[in-house]
């Protein structure tokens, strides 16, 4: 039956990593152990860190360790912490710069895509406006032609009515002349 990792295993792995001059992290401890869930390693690493200061104090307080050696160890610890902080700050700065460069590149690429889309949309709008203007002109022309057709129709109706009136008068005159000619022939 598989067994979980122990605090002692995490302590030994963290001490070994620290011994190489590197900061013990969850990933490094898990890599050293070859197992362990991140949550479990995180908890155990916190315990290791909280106990590490106490172990250093006990080591510096031991009677067989001369005071200058204990002070030297504390100074080494302080220097190691400063070095780790500088290393982390440098790494974070490098990662931040890399991320910023990546993000800037992505933003530039997205901006270029958006510009292309914007230009295409502007071209479509211009095309649509031109088509609308053409349609409006065609409508105005057709409206003018329709009004002209209505005016021409009205003129033709008046002319028809006038000619019908002339035709009716001439037909009446013709009828009267025929009647007059027919009475004279009698």
Buried (B, 14 or more C-beta within 10 A) or exposed (E): EEEEBEBEBBBBBBEBBBEEEEBBBBEBBBEBBEBBEEEBBBBBBEEBEEEBEEEBEEEBEEEEBEEEEBEEBBEEBEEEEEEBEEEEEEEEEEEEEEEEEEEEEEEEEEEEEEEEEEEEEEEEEEEEEEEEEEEEEEEEEEEEEEEEEEEEEEEEEEEEEEEEEEEEEEEEEEEEEEEEEEEEEE
